[in-house]
Amino acid sequence: MIDSGDPPARRSRLLVEQLKRSPVYRDYERAFHAATGLPLDLRPVESFDPPHQGAPNESRLCALLAAVPPACAACLQFTRRLEESAQTAPRTRKCFAGLWETSVPVRAAGALVGCLQTGQVLLRRPAPADFALLARQLAAWDSRIPVREVEAAYVGSRVLTAAQYGALVRLLTTFARHLGAVSDQLVVGEERGESPLIARARAYIAEHQAEDLSLSEVASAVHLSAFYFCKMFKQATGLTFTDYLAHIRVERVKDLLLDRRRRISEAAFEAGFQSLSQFNRVFRRVAGEPPTEYRDRVQKTAPA
């Protein structure tokens, strides 16, 4: 149970635990592993555990280094600095072992929830001399480290081009926004003391808002009849399903339009609106102003 009076780190941990159990995260995690062959971790704020340890697709090099206390400590320090630098935007850095790692912030209601982390990759084919620096560091830490085995793991590390890795980070950034929307609904449900059914319905809507979503589909997802769900949802939220979905989509558009490069039409379709005429009508009704006026107003004050 998430309590608004809990310390931020505890709230983050509880919320991340809920998100990791959600269908949207589990489905994405499976697809990410299958498509990229890379590890993926959703980490709460102030996590002190090594990333990806024992996870699917963990780098063999990182698994070997985790057994070396000084190397493990260096990894934890690197991860902490990486996550601290990724409070508002994705950050990618190279660790002491020469592998690249990325942290993508997940934010909800303006607050940092946690981060999506991936990496343990090389961005070019390793040359024989590339391992020399790490070998010297390992020898300084402990002469008993199996350097040949570590070198074989280093040379066998996953290699992506910078362009491939950049595209992967952009996909993670989009997914982080999606998780942020789901987080909003989980927090709202907890703070209002809503029934689990309504909380599940909110989360389902947040996960599928970009689709052509219907009341009957959401009702089926929470195992209620459409009639009973409609009545129960209106009592809990004060809005009909249609109005609630419109508000959720408009808020998503507002968030997307903070990006100066994003066109209004792109934001509308990404948020789930099926036509621009429908979008313009709904946005004006919900936000009280046309989308062009909203974009111009907020982008005047938003940082470039």
Stockholm file with secondary structure:
# STOCKHOLM 1.0

chainA/1-304         MIDSGDPPARRSRLLVEQLKRSPVYRDYERAFHAATGLPLDLRPVESFDPPHQGAPNESRLCALLAAVPPACAACLQFTRRLEESAQTAPRTRKCFAGLWETSVPVRAAGALVGCLQTGQVLLRRPAPADFALLARQLAAWDSRIPVREVEAAYVGSRVLTAAQYGALVRLLTTFARHLGAVSDQLVVGEERGESPLIARARAYIAEHQAEDLSLSEVASAVHLSAFYFCKMFKQATGLTFTDYLAHIRVERVKDLLLDRRRRISEAAFEAGFQSLSQFNRVFRRVAGEPPTEYRDRVQKTAPA
#=GR chainA/1-304 SS CCCTTSCHHHHHHHHHHHHHHSHHHHHHHHHHHHHHCCCEEEEETTCCSCTTTTCTTCCHHHHHHHTSHHHHHHHHHHHHHHHHHTSSSCEEEECTTSCEEEEEEEEETTEEEEEEEEEEEBSSCCCGGGGHHHHHHHHHHCTTSCHHHHHHHHHTSCBCCHHHHHHHHHHHHHHHHHHHHHHHHHHHHHHHTCCHHHHHHHHHHHHHTTSCCCHHHHHHHTTCCHHHHHHHHHHHHSSCHHHHHHHHHHHHHHHHTTSTTCCHHHHHHHHTCSCHHHHHHHHHHHHSSCHHHHHHHHHHHSCC
#=GC SS_cons         CCCTTSCHHHHHHHHHHHHHHSHHHHHHHHHHHHHHCCCEEEEETTCCSCTTTTCTTCCHHHHHHHTSHHHHHHHHHHHHHHHHHTSSSCEEEECTTSCEEEEEEEEETTEEEEEEEEEEEBSSCCCGGGGHHHHHHHHHHCTTSCHHHHHHHHHTSCBCCHHHHHHHHHHHHHHHHHHHHHHHHHHHHHHHTCCHHHHHHHHHHHHHTTSCCCHHHHHHHTTCCHHHHHHHHHHHHSSCHHHHHHHHHHHHHHHHTTSTTCCHHHHHHHHTCSCHHHHHHHHHHHHSSCHHHHHHHHHHHSCC
//
